[in-house]
Amino acid sequence: MSLIKSISGIRGTIGGTVNDNLTPVDAVKFAASYGSWLIKRNNNSKNLTVVVGRDARISGKMVSSLVANTLVGMGINVIDLGLSTTPTVEVAVPLEKANGGIILTASHNPKQWNALKLLNEKGEFLNAADGAEILNIADSDGYTFAEVDDLGTYTKLSGYMDKHIDEVLKLEFVDVDAIKNAKFKVVVDAVNSTGGIVIPNLLERLGVECVKLYCEPNGQFPHNPEPLPAHLVDISELVVKENAHLGIVVDPDVDRLALVCEDGSMFGEEYTLVACADYVLGLAKGNTVSNLSSSRALRDVTEKHGGTYKASAVGEVNVVELMKDTNAIIGGEGNGGIIYPASHYGRDSLVGVALFLSHLAKSKMSCKALRESYPSYFMSKNKIQLTPQLDVDAILAQMADKYKDEDVNTIDGVKIDFADEWVHLRKSNTEPIIRVYTESGSQANADQLAKRIMDEIATIAGI
């Protein structure tokens, strides 16, 4: 079964049988459920608008057509951005005064996957209650389509990625002149999706020489699209060969940003946010937020600048909620997701690129030297397989009790903060496993902590 329904949308593999995969029937059903929720949210208004955009996946045009025409069939007007990015759709929703948005992308998943990601009228991901309501509508087939005189309209709107670039360049802390004067040379790996259009265009506007690698938006991903070191061998080699200042890597929907130093080494996804936050906090006092599984380095940098750091439950919507509650001026997730409220409340690689290059240009440092200026932490990510009959919540509760004298956080699984390292334990909602994330001052220590904790869980579980 490769169909996953969650509060943030529906995700699955293309083809196969209804309710088991992301078939045309499932795409229509879920789009109709979202449309029904939107109509109810707006007191049965008959003049609603939804912005739709897609990444370059092979299935994107098909799924987009199904979703757009379903919404039209419900009496909802559709603005179709065509090839786009997740943050571009997020920016477009309020600019177009729309009532919601749908992004057709499976983010970092391989090419056989696609998804419908759902936005509210602010261009932000739905909260848990709204997502649950849409799932209930889908389960009950609780939607009604419009009669012929009440059908919605369909409008294609091109050029929105350029408008997104315009918005980024207007940001106060994006120093276009400093970037132009630095005369950077950059290699870009956009995994043959829409980042191959928008990132080079952004760099051109910033006066940066761009060497393109996998920038043809044909949906044929040349490597696993998740921007992890093991998948980035080609750009690492090309950065060195081209004598470039750095490499820029984005995932298919351009909301995750990874960087490669001039020597081909990884800057580290966790440190994308750290560097951008360091830059912003150096110009304006404020607070930061990331999730419980993100590096402690953001806390260190925030406190260096006199701000307060807070950690949220995992999930972009949870990060955004806590950012609003704490008036954070920058935040995000350790997977290279930058959320900068001065632009909008969504992970945005365009904003990340512009802030990072401003920081790099004004620091007068190399990419490698900048990375080495931050506290070094190392992470280990593992999972422990359990049997279905085990009570995972009870196991996590026992782990929390075992370490009750430490700094324990239970808002999302169990996070145990020790003096010099931490462990975060999260259960899966789809399979009997516990995910084990650790961070320490060396890779060996992070791995050792993970092994110790996993052994303790195994003992409690009797496996």
C-alpha positions as CSV (number, residue, x, y, z in Angstrom):
1,M,0.0,0.0,0.0
2,S,1.6,3.3,-1.2
3,L,-1.2,5.8,-0.4
4,I,-0.6,7.9,2.7
5,K,-3.3,10.2,4.0
6,S,-2.3,12.7,6.6
7,I,-3.4,16.1,7.9
8,S,-1.0,17.8,5.5
9,G,-2.4,16.1,2.4
10,I,-2.4,12.9,0.4
11,R,0.8,11.2,-0.9
12,G,1.2,8.1,-3.0
13,T,2.7,6.3,-5.9
14,I,1.2,6.8,-9.3
15,G,-0.8,3.9,-10.8
16,G,-2.2,0.8,-9.3
17,T,-5.6,0.4,-7.6
18,V,-7.9,2.9,-6.0
19,N,-7.3,3.6,-2.3
20,D,-4.0,1.8,-2.4
21,N,-2.1,4.2,-4.7
22,L,-2.4,7.8,-5.9
23,T,-4.8,7.0,-8.8
24,P,-6.8,9.6,-10.8
25,V,-9.8,8.6,-8.6
26,D,-7.9,9.3,-5.4
27,A,-6.6,12.7,-6.7
28,V,-10.2,13.7,-7.6
29,K,-11.6,12.5,-4.3
30,F,-9.1,14.4,-2.2
31,A,-9.3,17.6,-4.3
32,A,-13.1,17.4,-3.9
33,S,-12.7,17.0,-0.1
34,Y,-10.5,20.0,0.1
35,G,-12.9,22.0,-2.1
36,S,-15.8,21.0,0.2
37,W,-13.8,22.0,3.3
38,L,-13.0,25.4,1.6
39,I,-16.6,26.1,0.7
40,K,-17.7,25.3,4.3
41,R,-14.9,27.4,5.7
42,N,-16.1,30.4,3.6
43,N,-19.8,30.1,4.6
44,N,-20.8,28.4,1.3
45,S,-19.5,31.3,-0.8
46,K,-19.7,30.8,-4.5
47,N,-16.8,33.0,-5.4
48,L,-13.7,31.1,-4.2
49,T,-10.3,30.9,-5.7
50,V,-7.5,28.3,-5.3
51,V,-4.0,28.6,-6.6
52,V,-2.5,25.4,-8.0
53,G,1.1,24.8,-8.9
54,R,3.3,21.7,-9.5
55,D,6.9,20.5,-9.6
56,A,8.3,18.9,-12.7
57,R,7.4,15.3,-11.9
58,I,6.3,13.2,-14.9
59,S,2.9,12.7,-13.4
60,G,2.5,16.4,-12.5
61,K,0.6,17.6,-15.6
62,M,-1.9,14.7,-15.3
63,V,-2.5,15.2,-11.6
64,S,-2.7,19.0,-11.9
65,S,-5.4,18.6,-14.6
66,L,-7.4,16.3,-12.5
67,V,-7.2,18.5,-9.4
68,A,-7.9,21.8,-11.3
69,N,-10.9,20.4,-13.1
70,T,-12.3,18.9,-9.9
71,L,-12.2,22.3,-8.2
72,V,-13.8,23.9,-11.3
73,G,-16.5,21.2,-11.0
74,M,-17.2,22.3,-7.5
75,G,-17.7,25.9,-8.5
76,I,-14.3,27.1,-7.4
77,N,-12.1,29.3,-9.6
78,V,-8.6,28.0,-10.3
79,I,-5.4,30.0,-10.9
80,D,-2.9,27.5,-12.4
81,L,0.7,28.6,-12.1
82,G,1.9,25.5,-14.0
83,L,5.5,24.6,-13.2
84,S,6.2,26.2,-9.9
85,T,7.7,25.6,-6.4
86,T,6.1,25.0,-3.0
87,P,7.2,28.5,-1.7
88,T,6.1,30.2,-5.0
89,V,2.5,28.8,-4.5
90,E,2.7,29.9,-0.8
91,V,3.7,33.4,-1.9
92,A,1.0,33.5,-4.7
93,V,-2.0,32.7,-2.5
94,P,-2.1,36.0,-0.5
95,L,-0.8,38.0,-3.5
96,E,-3.7,36.8,-5.6
97,K,-6.1,37.2,-2.7
98,A,-7.0,33.5,-3.1
99,N,-8.8,31.4,-0.5
100,G,-6.3,28.5,-0.6
101,G,-3.7,26.7,-2.6
102,I,-2.7,23.2,-3.7
103,I,0.9,22.2,-4.4
104,L,1.4,19.0,-6.5
105,T,4.7,17.6,-5.3
106,A,6.0,14.7,-3.3
107,S,8.9,16.8,-2.2
108,H,12.0,14.6,-1.8
109,N,10.3,11.3,-2.7
110,P,11.4,9.5,-5.9
111,K,9.7,10.1,-9.3
112,Q,7.0,7.5,-8.9
113,W,5.5,9.5,-6.1
114,N,3.3,12.6,-6.1
115,A,1.1,14.4,-3.6
116,L,-1.4,17.1,-3.0
117,K,-0.2,19.5,-0.3
118,L,-2.9,21.9,1.0
119,L,-2.7,25.5,2.0
120,N,-5.1,28.0,3.7
121,E,-5.9,31.6,2.6
122,K,-2.6,32.7,4.2
123,G,-0.6,30.4,1.9
124,E,0.3,28.3,5.0
125,F,-0.1,24.6,5.5
126,L,-3.3,23.5,7.3
127,N,-3.3,22.8,11.0
128,A,-4.2,19.4,12.4
129,A,-7.9,20.2,13.0
130,D,-8.4,21.4,9.4
131,G,-6.5,18.5,8.0
132,A,-8.6,16.0,10.0
133,E,-11.8,17.6,8.8
134,I,-10.7,17.1,5.1
135,L,-9.9,13.5,5.8
136,N,-13.3,12.9,7.3
137,I,-15.0,14.5,4.3
138,A,-12.9,12.1,2.0
139,D,-13.9,9.1,4.1
140,S,-17.6,9.9,3.9
141,D,-17.6,11.1,0.3
142,G,-19.1,14.2,1.7
143,Y,-18.9,16.5,-1.3
144,T,-21.4,18.0,-3.8
145,F,-20.5,19.3,-7.2
146,A,-21.8,22.5,-8.8
147,E,-24.5,22.7,-11.5
148,V,-23.6,23.8,-14.9
149,D,-24.3,27.6,-14.4
150,D,-22.2,27.6,-11.2
151,L,-19.0,26.0,-12.5
152,G,-15.7,27.7,-11.6
153,T,-13.3,29.4,-14.0
154,Y,-9.8,28.2,-15.0
155,T,-7.0,30.7,-15.6
156,K,-3.4,30.0,-16.5
157,L,-1.0,32.5,-14.9
158,S,2.7,32.3,-16.1
159,G,5.7,34.0,-14.7
160,Y,5.0,33.6,-11.0
161,M,8.5,32.2,-10.2
162,D,9.9,35.5,-11.5
163,K,7.4,37.4,-9.3
164,H,8.6,35.3,-6.4
165,I,12.2,36.3,-7.2
166,D,11.1,40.0,-7.2
167,E,9.6,39.5,-3.7
168,V,12.9,37.9,-2.4
169,L,15.0,40.7,-3.8
170,K,12.9,43.3,-2.0
171,L,13.7,41.8,1.4
172,E,15.6,44.3,3.6
173,F,18.5,42.0,4.6
174,V,19.1,40.6,1.0
175,D,22.2,42.6,0.0
176,V,22.1,42.5,-3.7
177,D,25.1,44.8,-4.2
178,A,27.3,42.9,-1.8
179,I,26.5,39.6,-3.6
180,K,27.2,41.2,-7.0
181,N,30.5,42.6,-5.8
182,A,31.6,39.2,-4.5
183,K,31.5,37.8,-8.0
184,F,30.5,34.3,-6.9
185,K,30.6,31.3,-9.1
186,V,28.1,28.6,-8.1
187,V,27.1,25.1,-9.2
188,V,23.4,24.3,-9.0
189,D,21.9,20.8,-8.8
190,A,18.1,21.0,-9.1
191,V,17.5,17.3,-9.6
192,N,15.8,18.1,-13.0
193,S,12.8,19.8,-11.4
194,T,11.5,23.4,-11.2
195,G,14.5,24.6,-9.1
196,G,16.4,24.3,-12.4
197,I,14.4,27.2,-13.6
198,V,14.1,29.5,-10.6
199,I,17.4,29.1,-8.8
200,P,19.5,30.0,-11.9
201,N,17.2,32.9,-12.6
202,L,17.6,34.2,-9.1
203,L,21.4,33.9,-9.3
204,E,21.4,35.8,-12.6
205,R,19.5,38.6,-10.9
206,L,22.1,38.6,-8.1
207,G,25.0,38.8,-10.6
208,V,26.2,35.2,-9.8
209,E,27.8,33.0,-12.4
210,C,25.8,29.8,-12.5
211,V,27.0,26.4,-13.6
212,K,23.9,24.2,-14.2
213,L,23.9,20.5,-13.2
214,Y,20.6,18.6,-13.6
215,C,18.6,21.7,-14.2
216,E,16.3,20.5,-17.0
217,P,12.8,20.4,-15.6
218,N,11.8,17.1,-17.1
219,G,11.1,15.1,-13.9
220,Q,13.7,12.5,-14.7
221,F,15.6,12.6,-11.4
222,P,19.2,11.7,-12.0
223,H,19.7,10.6,-8.4
224,N,17.7,10.2,-5.2
225,P,16.1,13.6,-4.9
226,E,16.6,13.9,-1.1
227,P,19.6,16.3,-0.7
228,L,21.7,14.0,1.5
229,P,25.5,13.7,1.1
230,A,25.4,10.2,-0.4
231,H,23.2,11.5,-3.3
232,L,25.4,14.6,-4.0
233,V,28.6,13.1,-5.3
234,D,28.2,14.6,-8.8
235,I,27.9,18.2,-7.6
236,S,30.6,17.8,-5.0
237,E,33.0,16.8,-7.8
238,L,31.8,19.5,-10.2
239,V,32.2,22.3,-7.6
240,V,35.9,21.4,-7.3
241,K,36.4,20.9,-11.0
242,E,34.8,24.3,-11.8
243,N,36.7,26.0,-9.0
244,A,33.4,27.3,-7.8
245,H,32.8,29.2,-4.5
246,L,30.0,26.8,-3.5
247,G,27.3,24.4,-4.7
248,I,23.6,24.9,-4.2
249,V,21.2,21.9,-4.0
250,V,17.4,22.0,-3.9
251,D,14.8,19.2,-3.7
252,P,12.1,18.9,-6.4
253,D,9.7,21.5,-4.9
254,V,12.5,23.9,-3.8
255,D,11.7,24.1,-0.1
256,R,14.9,22.4,1.1
257,L,18.3,23.9,0.6
258,A,21.7,22.1,1.0
259,L,25.1,23.6,0.3
260,V,28.4,22.3,-0.8
261,C,31.7,24.0,0.2
262,E,34.4,24.9,-2.3
263,D,36.4,21.8,-1.5
264,G,33.4,19.6,-2.3
265,S,32.6,18.9,1.4
266,M,29.1,19.3,2.7
267,F,28.1,22.4,4.5
268,G,25.4,20.3,6.2
269,E,21.7,20.6,5.8
270,E,21.4,21.3,9.5
271,Y,23.7,24.3,9.1
272,T,21.8,26.0,6.3
273,L,19.4,27.4,8.8
274,V,22.2,28.0,11.4
275,A,24.1,30.2,8.9
276,C,21.0,32.2,7.7
277,A,19.9,32.7,11.3
278,D,23.4,33.9,12.3
279,Y,23.2,36.5,9.5
280,V,19.7,37.7,10.3
281,L,20.3,37.8,14.1
282,G,23.4,39.9,13.5
283,L,21.2,42.6,11.9
284,A,18.1,42.4,14.1
285,K,17.6,41.1,17.6
286,G,15.1,38.3,17.9
287,N,14.2,34.7,18.6
288,T,14.4,31.5,16.6
289,V,12.5,28.2,16.4
290,S,13.3,24.8,14.9
291,N,11.9,21.3,15.7
292,L,13.0,18.9,18.4
293,S,15.1,16.8,15.9
294,S,17.1,19.8,14.7
295,S,20.7,20.6,15.7
296,R,21.6,22.4,18.9
297,A,23.8,24.7,16.9
298,L,20.8,27.0,16.2
299,R,20.3,27.4,19.9
300,D,24.0,28.3,20.4
301,V,23.9,30.9,17.6
302,T,20.7,32.4,18.8
303,E,22.0,32.8,22.4
304,K,25.2,34.3,21.1
305,H,23.1,37.1,19.6
306,G,21.1,37.5,22.8
307,G,17.9,35.8,21.5
308,T,15.8,33.0,22.8
309,Y,15.6,29.6,21.0
310,K,12.5,27.3,21.3
311,A,11.9,23.8,19.9
312,S,8.6,22.7,18.4
313,A,7.1,19.3,17.6
314,V,8.3,17.9,14.3
315,G,6.4,19.3,11.3
316,E,6.4,22.6,9.5
317,V,3.0,23.6,10.7
318,N,4.2,23.1,14.3
319,V,7.4,25.2,13.7
320,V,5.3,28.0,12.2
321,E,2.8,28.0,15.1
322,L,5.6,28.3,17.7
323,M,7.4,31.0,15.6
324,K,4.2,33.0,15.7
325,D,3.8,32.4,19.5
326,T,7.4,33.5,20.2
327,N,7.7,36.3,17.6
328,A,10.6,34.5,16.1
329,I,12.3,36.4,13.2
330,I,13.7,33.3,11.6
331,G,13.3,29.5,12.0
332,G,12.8,26.3,10.1
333,E,13.8,22.7,10.1
334,G,17.2,20.9,10.1
335,N,16.5,19.5,6.7
336,G,17.6,22.7,5.0
337,G,14.2,24.4,5.4
338,I,14.4,28.2,6.0
339,I,11.3,30.0,7.3
340,Y,11.7,33.8,7.2
341,P,8.5,35.6,8.3
342,A,9.6,38.9,6.7
343,S,8.8,37.0,3.5
344,H,6.2,34.4,4.4
345,Y,5.6,31.5,6.8
346,G,6.9,28.6,4.7
347,R,10.2,26.9,3.9
348,D,11.7,28.7,1.0
349,S,15.0,27.9,-0.7
350,L,15.0,31.1,-2.7
351,V,15.0,33.1,0.5
352,G,17.6,30.8,1.9
353,V,19.9,31.3,-1.1
354,A,19.6,35.1,-1.0
355,L,20.2,35.3,2.8
356,F,23.1,32.9,2.7
357,L,24.9,34.6,-0.2
358,S,24.4,37.9,1.5
359,H,26.0,36.5,4.6
360,L,28.9,34.9,2.7
361,A,29.6,38.0,0.7
362,K,29.6,40.3,3.7
363,S,31.6,37.9,5.9
364,K,34.5,37.9,3.4
365,M,34.9,34.2,4.3
366,S,35.0,31.1,2.2
367,C,32.1,28.7,2.4
368,K,34.3,26.2,4.3
369,A,35.6,28.8,6.7
370,L,32.1,30.0,7.4
371,R,31.0,26.5,8.2
372,E,34.0,26.0,10.5
373,S,33.1,29.1,12.4
374,Y,30.0,27.4,13.9
375,P,29.8,24.9,16.7
376,S,30.3,21.4,15.4
377,Y,27.7,18.8,16.2
378,F,27.2,15.4,14.6
379,M,23.9,13.5,14.2
380,S,23.0,9.8,14.0
381,K,19.6,8.8,12.7
382,N,18.4,5.2,13.3
383,K,15.2,3.2,14.0
384,I,14.4,0.2,16.1
385,Q,11.9,-2.3,14.8
386,L,9.3,-3.5,17.2
387,T,6.6,-6.1,17.0
388,P,3.0,-4.9,16.3
389,Q,1.6,-6.0,19.6
390,L,4.0,-3.9,21.7
391,D,2.7,-0.7,23.3
392,V,5.0,1.9,21.8
393,D,3.6,4.8,23.9
394,A,4.3,2.8,27.1
395,I,7.9,2.1,26.0
396,L,8.4,5.8,25.4
397,A,6.9,6.7,28.8
398,Q,9.3,4.3,30.5
399,M,12.2,5.9,28.7
400,A,11.0,9.3,29.9
401,D,10.7,8.1,33.4
402,K,14.2,6.5,33.3
403,Y,15.7,9.9,32.4
404,K,13.4,12.1,34.5
405,D,16.3,13.7,36.2
406,E,17.5,15.1,32.8
407,D,15.8,17.8,30.7
408,V,13.0,15.8,29.2
409,N,10.5,17.1,26.6
410,T,7.4,15.0,25.7
411,I,5.5,17.2,23.3
412,D,6.5,15.0,20.4
413,G,7.7,11.6,21.5
414,V,10.5,11.9,24.1
415,K,13.5,14.3,23.8
416,I,16.2,13.9,26.4
417,D,18.7,16.7,26.6
418,F,21.9,15.8,28.3
419,A,24.7,18.4,29.0
420,D,26.6,17.8,25.8
421,E,24.3,15.7,23.6
422,W,20.6,14.7,23.1
423,V,18.4,11.9,21.9
424,H,14.9,12.3,20.4
425,L,12.6,9.2,20.2
426,R,9.6,9.3,18.0
427,K,7.1,6.6,17.1
428,S,5.9,6.1,13.6
429,N,2.1,6.4,12.8
430,T,2.3,3.8,10.1
431,E,4.6,1.0,11.3
432,P,5.8,-0.5,14.7
433,I,9.1,1.4,14.9
434,I,10.7,4.0,17.1
435,R,12.9,6.5,15.3
436,V,16.0,7.4,17.2
437,Y,17.8,10.7,16.5
438,T,20.9,11.6,18.5
439,E,23.4,14.5,18.4
440,S,26.8,14.9,20.0
441,G,30.2,16.5,19.7
442,S,31.5,13.7,17.4
443,Q,30.0,11.2,15.1
444,A,31.4,8.4,17.3
445,N,29.7,9.8,20.4
446,A,26.4,10.3,18.5
447,D,26.5,6.7,17.2
448,Q,27.4,5.4,20.7
449,L,24.5,7.3,22.3
450,A,22.1,5.9,19.7
451,K,23.3,2.3,20.4
452,R,23.0,2.7,24.1
453,I,19.4,4.1,23.9
454,M,18.4,1.4,21.4
455,D,19.7,-1.3,23.6
456,E,17.7,0.2,26.5
457,I,14.6,0.2,24.4
458,A,15.2,-3.4,23.4
459,T,15.5,-4.4,27.0
460,I,12.2,-2.7,27.9
461,A,10.5,-4.2,25.0
462,G,11.9,-7.6,25.6
463,I,13.3,-8.1,22.1
